[in-house]
Amino acid sequence: MISLGGSDFIQINVTNSKTDHVAFDIKFPKSLTVADLKQKLQVITGGNAGTMKVELYKGSELVTSLGDDSMMLGALPIEPNMRFHVVDDFILFDLHDGEEVKKFELPEDEYDKKDNTVRSFLKRNQMGKYNEEEQKREETKRLEKEALEKQKAEQCTVGSRCQVTLKGCPTRRGTVMYNGPLEGKTGVFIGVKYDEPLGKNDGSVQGKRYFTCPPNYGGFVSPLWVEVGDFPEEDFNLEDEI
């Protein structure tokens, strides 16, 4: 249950990718940034604030990923029956007085008997992995997306002119500089050198360089958002500006 209205707080459930456990009705101030939220979720889930990825779900449907650490929770499209889901490589050991102490985990058979967990909710409502038809639809969608992504990637040859259209961002033109995987990421990414400083990097990610361009002129996106074609670089003449 999420309490909205005129309150300065949200009340939301929290799940994680390691187990089906759920933390119910956790209250967070709307003024909290995503970076601060991760610090609090670190305590709740046992994940690492520096590596975790936080997603907002409505039932089994992904609403959005919280990728901007500076965003405040009040700016998120939160509605009733949503939850924060923490994705991370959770460590099952804590250091205590220099020794590793294994964290307690409820046995699976005992956990299955509980009726106030995410697993029991999904089972009762035949959602997610407990809905065979939904799983088939999701698998079909996944295969269709992979096929389209592969087709689009094949069109993104290095040196081609392109334009990138991402939701919530202006359409940007540039040149394809890289086509391939990124270290630590899954899937294929297209590296683009933009005509204007509307990117996020200089052709490198987390210290590894994939191509070279001035700072803020580079970006890496899914092939799905890239259109290759005859997109000449726009000529910006400041003398024409009034």
RALIN-V533217 format. One record per backbone hydrogen bond with DSSP energy under -1.0 kcal/mol. CO is the residue of the C=O (numbers start at 0). NH is the residue of the N-H. If there is no record, write none. Layout:
co:CO nh:NH
co:CO nh:NH
This chain:
co:3 nh:6
co:7 nh:29
co:9 nh:27
co:11 nh:25
co:12 nh:83
co:13 nh:22
co:14 nh:85
co:22 nh:13
co:25 nh:11
co:27 nh:9
co:28 nh:31
co:29 nh:73
co:31 nh:72
co:32 nh:36
co:33 nh:37
co:34 nh:38
co:35 nh:39
co:36 nh:40
co:37 nh:41
co:39 nh:43
co:40 nh:44
co:41 nh:45
co:47 nh:50
co:47 nh:51
co:52 nh:86
co:53 nh:65
co:54 nh:84
co:55 nh:62
co:55 nh:63
co:56 nh:82
co:57 nh:60
co:60 nh:57
co:63 nh:55
co:64 nh:66
co:67 nh:70
co:68 nh:34
co:70 nh:33
co:71 nh:74
co:72 nh:75
co:75 nh:77
co:82 nh:56
co:83 nh:14
co:84 nh:54
co:85 nh:16
co:86 nh:52
co:87 nh:89
co:91 nh:102
co:93 nh:100
co:95 nh:98
co:98 nh:95
co:100 nh:93
co:106 nh:110
co:107 nh:111
co:110 nh:113
co:116 nh:120
co:117 nh:121
co:118 nh:122
co:119 nh:123
co:120 nh:124
co:121 nh:126
co:126 nh:129
co:127 nh:130
co:130 nh:134
co:131 nh:135
co:132 nh:136
co:133 nh:137
co:134 nh:138
co:135 nh:139
co:136 nh:140
co:137 nh:141
co:138 nh:142
co:139 nh:143
co:140 nh:144
co:141 nh:145
co:142 nh:146
co:143 nh:147
co:144 nh:148
co:145 nh:149
co:146 nh:150
co:147 nh:151
co:148 nh:152
co:149 nh:153
co:154 nh:156
co:156 nh:159
co:159 nh:175
co:160 nh:228
co:161 nh:173
co:162 nh:226
co:163 nh:171
co:165 nh:168
co:171 nh:163
co:172 nh:194
co:173 nh:161
co:174 nh:192
co:175 nh:158
co:177 nh:190
co:179 nh:188
co:181 nh:184
co:188 nh:179
co:189 nh:220
co:190 nh:176
co:190 nh:177
co:191 nh:218
co:192 nh:174
co:195 nh:197
co:200 nh:217
co:201 nh:212
co:202 nh:209
co:202 nh:210
co:204 nh:207
co:207 nh:204
co:213 nh:216
co:215 nh:198
co:216 nh:193
co:217 nh:199
co:217 nh:200
co:218 nh:191
co:220 nh:189
co:221 nh:224
co:222 nh:225
co:224 nh:164
co:226 nh:162
co:228 nh:230
co:236 nh:239
co:237 nh:240
